[in-house]
Amino acid sequence: MPKKVIAIVGPKGGVGKSTISANLAIAIAATGKKTIAVDLDLGGANLHVILGVRSYDYSLDDFVLKHIKTLDKALIETDIPNLKLICGGSKIPDIANMPFQQKLKLIGHISKLDCDVVILDLSAGSAYNVVDFMFIAQIGLLVTTPEVTSLMKAYGFIKTAIFRLLTFHFKETYADQFTELIDKAKDVDANPHLNTIEKFLKEAEKIDEKAVESARNKIARFTPSFIINMVQSARDVSTGMVIQNLVKQYTNLNAKVMITLPADEAVKRALFKTKPAILSEPMSPFSVAIKELAYKCMSAVVQ
């Protein structure tokens, strides 16, 4: 069973999520930790390309199609010491919309992987499958760039995750009433009185105060962190505070910025070579920052 699961999600496509996942996995493996990178970018898997893996016997597709009984049969040895890879599914139509029971089975097998650290490279967007996979991680990293559209997608992901959490939490008590209230809260334009999570919870207390109290505790344990990628200026760095304040104002979560990663031509050169930047140019600004990120992830206390 992995001692630490790190999920990396890019609510907006093109923010460098998979590049970060690959380089972070290498950086953690370099510390001597047995690391497994799992490509859960369902339908758009490319982690193997970034890591320079050109061939493999099995992938996530084979597990889903029951060609292999256990997920560990899909493990691929890489050329990097302490790092193994499970390639993602991309050949099964609609695999991104994996049925719930199949998803639970996959989560169960991920939890049985024999290693110190699992890196989950999740799909872009805020689909429920992405949210649910992030919930199994002790460390959830949301990758965004300083662009406003990317920041808003990251904020939207957190709101979706909270509503998903609340939906599961309330399904045992007054499910219909809570579901109706959640649906109203999602439509902020029509229901401005529910435009923050706190206002939603205040309204929900009228249905079941005790259930809302325990819901508050669950929300408080949801602690995603941001990675601000492709930073070029001090102004870009300050966007971390913008997204933190936005999340605090509307969800009351104290989300933090784990690290800012600089825009670096070494990343482009690495992608062209299909050799991760941390290996091809280990002293580049991006690579040095990734090593710092690895240290922070491994130093983080697992709840």
N, C-alpha and C positions, 0 to 999 in steps of 0.2 A: 504494500500500500504506500503511495507517495506521501511523504511528510509535508509537502507543500505543493499546492496547485495554484498556478498563476494564469489567469485568463486575460487575453489581450483582444480588445474589440475596437474597431474603428466605425463609429456610428455613421460616418460619411465615407464613401469610397475614395481611394486615392490619397489617403493621409499617411501612408507608409507603415501600416499595421504589420503586414507580413515581414517586411524588412526588419522591423524592430523585433518581432518574434524570433526570427532566425538568428539575428545577432545577439539577442539577449540569451537565447538557449546556449549559444556557443560560449558566451561570457560566463554563464553559470557553470557549465560543464568544465570550463578551465579552472574552476576553483576546486575541482575534485569531486563534485556532486554528480551522482548518476542521474542524468537528465533525459527526459523523453519529450520531444516536441510532437504534438498531435495537431494535424491540420484539420480543423473543424470548419474551414471556410467551405461549407457544403455547396457544391455546384461550381465553385470557383477556386479550387485548390491549386496553389502554386508554391507552397513552402518548399517542396522538393527541388523546384527549379532554382530558387534562391540559394539553397544549400548545395547546389551542384550535384544532386542525386539524379542520375540519368536513367536508371532502371531499377525495378523492384518486382518482387513476386506477387505480393498481396497489398491491398490498400483497404481503406474504410469501406469501399464498395463491396469487397469480398466478405467483410463481416456482416454488412447489412443484408447481402444476398445469401448469407449462411453458407458460403463456400468454405469459410473457416469458422470453427466453433468459438474460439476465444480471440479477443482483440490483440493479445500479445503475439499471436501468430503473424500479425501484420508488421511487427517491428522490423525496422531496417537498420543495419549497422552503417553508420556514416564513417567518413575518414577522420572524423573529429573525436578524439578520446573522450569517453564518458557520455557521448551524445548518440541517442537513437531517435528514429523518426517513424511516425505512422503517417503515411500519405493520405490525403483527403479523398473524399468521393466526388467524382465529377462525371461519371459515365451513366449514372442512374437518373432518368428523368424525374424531376421534382424532388430530388433528395433533400433539397433545402427545406422542404415542408415535411420533414420526418414525423411520422405518427408518434403520439405521446408515449405509448408503451415501448416502441422501438427506441425512443430517446432515453427512457428510463433504463433499458437494458444496456445501452451504450455507456451511460453514466456509471452504471454498476461495474462495467468492465474497466473503465478508466480508473475507478477507485481501487482496482485490484492490481494495477500495473506495479511491477517491482522496480522501484527507483526512489531517488530522494526528491526529485522535483519533476513536475509535469508542466509544460508550457502549452496552453491551449490557444491556438491561433483561430479566432472566431470569424464568422462571416461579417461583412459590412452590414450596417442597418440596425433596426430595432425590432426585428421579428422575435416572436416569443421563443423560438428555438435558441436564438442567440442569447437572449436574456436568461433562459433556464440553464444553459451551459455556464454562463458567468456565475450563477448562483452557487455552483458547486466549488468555486475557487475561494481560497482564503484571501487571495489578492486579486482584485479586479482593476485592470488598467485600461482607461478609456483614452484612445489616441485621438487628438485633434490638432489642427493647424491653427494659426492665429486668425484665419479668415472667419468672418462673422457667420457664414453659412455652416462652417464646420463646428464652430462653438455652439450654435443653436441645435445642431444635430446631436451633439454630445449631451446637451441639457435635455433634449427630447428623449434620449435614451434613458436617462435617469428617471424621468417621469414615468416612462413606460415600465421600467423595472419596478418602481414603487407600486404602480397600479397592479402589476402582475403579482407582486408579493401580497398585496392586500386582497386580491381576488382569491388566492389560495387560502389566506388566513381566515377570511370570513365565510368560506363555503360551508362550514359546519354549523354556523349560527346565523339565522335570519338571512340566508343566502340571497333570496330574491330581492329583499329590500336593499341590501348592501350592493348587489350587482347593479341595481337601478341607479343608486347614488353614484357609483363609480362611473357608469356610463354618462351620467350628467356632468360629472367633474371633468371628463375627457373633452366635453364640448364647452370650452371656456367662453366662447362668444355668446352662447345661449344662457350660460350659467356663471356670470362673473362673480357671484357670491361664493363660488367654489374654486376660485382661480389659484389657490395655494393648497398645499397638502394639509396645512394646519386648519384652514377653513373647512376642508373636507372632513377632517377628523372631528372637528367641533360639531358639524352637522351629523356625523355618524354616531356621536355619543348619544343622540336622541333615540337611536335604535337600540344600542347595547353598549353602555358605558364601560363595562368590564372587558368586553371584546376589543374595544378601541384602546384601552390601556395596554393590553398585551400587544396590540398592533404597533403602538408607539415604540415599544421595546424592540420589536422585530425591525422596524425601520431604522432605529438607532444603530443596529448592528450591521446595517448595510453601509459599507464604507468604501466606495469606489475612489480611485485616485486618477488624476489626469496626467497624461504625458502631452506636453505641447511640443509638437514636431515641426521641423522646417523653420525654426526661428532665425530671423535675420537681423533683428534690431532690439534695442531696449524696449521699444514700444510693443514689439511682438511678445517679449517676456511678460509685459504687464497684462496681457490678455489672460494670463493664469488667474490673476486676481479678479478679473471681470467674470470669468466663469464660476469661480468660487462664490462670489457675491450673489450671482444669479441663482445658483443652486441653493444657497443659504436662504435667500429671500423667499423662494417659492416652494422649497421642499423641507427647509430647516435642517438639512444635512450639512455636516462640516466636512465636505469633500476637500481633499488637498491636492496640490500639484506635486506629483512624485519627482518630476524632473522636466527640464526643457532641453530639447535636442536641437542642435544647430543645423541649419541648411548647409549641406556639405557636398561638394562635387565628388568626393570619394565614394559616396553612396551610388551615384549615377555610374561611375566607372566600375564599381563592384557589380552592379546589375548587368552591365554589358559583358563582364567577364564570367558571370554566374559564379562568382566567388565572394562571399560576404565581406563587407568592408572591414570588419574586425579582424579578418585573416589577411586580406590583401593590403590594407593600410591601417595597421593596428594603432598607430599614433595619430591618426586623423582626429579632428575635433569630435566627429560623430562617434567614432570607436571609443574614445576616452570617456565620453558621456555615457555610452552603453555600459561600460565597465562600472561606472558609478551607479547606474540604475541597477545592475546586477547586485552590487553590494547592498543597496538599499532594500531590494526585494528579499535578499537572504537575511538581512538584519531585522526585517519587520517581524513583529511578534504575531504569531498565528493564534487567532481566537479559538 
